[in-house]
Amino acid sequence: MSFDSRALRRQFPLFTRQPALHYLDNAATAQLPQVVLDALIAHETGRRANVARGAYPLAEEATEAYALARERVRRFLNAASVAEVVFTSGTTASINFFAHGFGARLGAGDEILVSEAEHHSNFVPWQQLAERSGARLRLLPLAADGRIDAARIEQFVSARLKLVAITHCSNVTGALTDLAAVVRAAHAVGARVMVDGAQAAQHGAPDVQALGVDAYAFSGHKCFGPNAIGVLWVRAELLETLPPVFAGGGMVGHVSLAKTTYAEPPARFEAGTPPIAQAVGLGAALEWMASLCWPEIRAHEERLGRCLLDALAAMPDVRILGPREMRERLPIVAFAVDGVHPHDLTQVLGDYGVCLRGGHHCAQPLHAAFGLEASARASLALYNDDADIDALLAGLDRARTMLR
């Protein structure tokens, strides 16, 4: 399918809204294409039933749809098996799942390596685990431009290192992590690598085999899918060793008064009724993504990102957080305007139909490293176009004058 930004934009019902919206908050939530809405409606109106144990045809149809969704996730990630794919409620839940399961094996003296650039969801769970287990939490520093300084990882690797938990792409700077360097250094000492892929997955399927990582997490609502659905992928030989986090229906092998045995993965980690419709919607979203021409989309996003970065860099009272070029980064651009609070800025821009996010973006340690409490953030997706950038820049000119 050849890429056409206008034709693609027409697939999203939100963009028929009048007056027109310039939606630039995709790092928080992406919009739903009609094909995903259709899949959700078809499931909920035509095969709504619980999965796994119903023997009647409707339940069997629901079970097949849920299984197909897992297979679509497997293909999206290039995972070896559907048994490696665990459905959760989102990236935050996926990371917490892994922290509790993997953390059960950690103790005093073990080390966990994270970075200053992490979203709170990939920092606080490891901080809590360190407090709980006696393990030591270490910080991989940032380079001058706000990138994770993966070139220095060798200084933080020791025989005590058990896990590196790292973002694939910063939700503030848009900078991509050099995962190859991280994986190489971690695996050299037998440590595992867990990746927060919440921001990267929206911009093209991550190949977990090529990345060489041990666990990967992402959210449906950032990948043009429903809310309340996420994925935790864990390499099979590691997943099989992890204990379940929640107990209840669906995750057991056999229950007796004396002992309970557990199901094989992934059922072992999906206690209770799973997010069935959400999984179906996510599967439809990932199948839709797979139909797109990603080299053209990446070129389109890179051009828009470069236009935005260049325009912001030309404003003497605007500070860009992170790299000022599109090399090894995605079109997520956070910035601060001298003397203007990001909340005020984004509110004024919202009055002009420009949707940005203002705040610390759940990344307070990263903002502290920049000497800031908060920033405004424009995050682009495949349906954004030049009109969105023009509207942002025009609104920014008006807001900078109005708020001073």
URDAMO-V731382 format. One record per backbone hydrogen bond with DSSP energy under -1.0 kcal/mol. CO is the residue of the C=O (numbers start at 0). NH is the residue of the N-H. Records with the same first field share a line. If there is no record, write none. Layout:
CO: NH + NH
This chain:
3: 7
4: 8
5: 9
7: 10
8: 11
10: 33
11: 14
12: 15
13: 16
21: 354
23: 378
24: 27 + 28
32: 35 + 36
33: 37
34: 38
35: 39
36: 40
37: 41
38: 42
39: 43
40: 44
41: 45
42: 46
50: 52
55: 59
56: 60
57: 61
58: 62
59: 63
60: 64
61: 65
62: 66
63: 67
64: 68
65: 69
66: 70
67: 71
68: 72
69: 73
70: 74
71: 75
72: 76
73: 77 + 78
76: 207
80: 83
81: 84
83: 233
85: 231
87: 229
89: 93
90: 94
91: 95
92: 96
93: 97
94: 98
95: 99
96: 100
97: 101
98: 102
101: 104
102: 105
106: 109
109: 135
110: 161 + 162
111: 137
112: 164
113: 139
118: 121
119: 122 + 123
122: 126
123: 127
124: 128
125: 129
126: 130
127: 131
128: 132
129: 133
133: 108
135: 111
137: 113
139: 115
140: 148
142: 145
146: 142
147: 149
148: 151
149: 152
151: 154
152: 155
157: 160
159: 110
161: 191
162: 112
163: 193
165: 195
167: 176
169: 173
173: 329
174: 169
176: 178
177: 181
178: 182
179: 183
180: 184
181: 185
182: 186
183: 187
185: 188 + 190
186: 189
191: 163
192: 213 + 214
193: 165
194: 216
195: 167
196: 200
199: 202
200: 203
206: 210
207: 211
213: 234
214: 194
215: 232
216: 196
217: 230
219: 222 + 224
220: 29
228: 219
229: 87
230: 217
231: 85
232: 215
234: 237 + 238
235: 239
237: 240
238: 241
247: 250
248: 271
250: 262
253: 260
258: 255
260: 252
263: 267
265: 268
266: 269
273: 275
274: 278
275: 279
276: 280
277: 281
278: 282
279: 283
280: 284
281: 285
282: 286
283: 287
284: 288
285: 289
287: 290
288: 291
291: 293
292: 296
293: 297
294: 298
295: 299
296: 300
297: 301
298: 302
299: 303
300: 304
301: 305
302: 306
303: 307
304: 308
305: 309
306: 310
307: 311
308: 312
309: 313
311: 314
314: 317
316: 337
318: 335
327: 175
329: 331
330: 379
332: 377
333: 320
334: 375
335: 318
336: 339
340: 344
341: 345
342: 346
343: 347
344: 348
345: 349
346: 350
348: 351 + 353
349: 352
352: 21
354: 23
356: 376
358: 374
359: 362
361: 119
362: 366
363: 367
364: 368
365: 369
366: 371
367: 370
374: 358
375: 334
376: 356
377: 332
378: 25
380: 383
384: 388
385: 389
386: 390
387: 391
388: 392
389: 393
390: 394
391: 395
392: 396
393: 397
394: 398
395: 399
396: 400
397: 401
398: 402
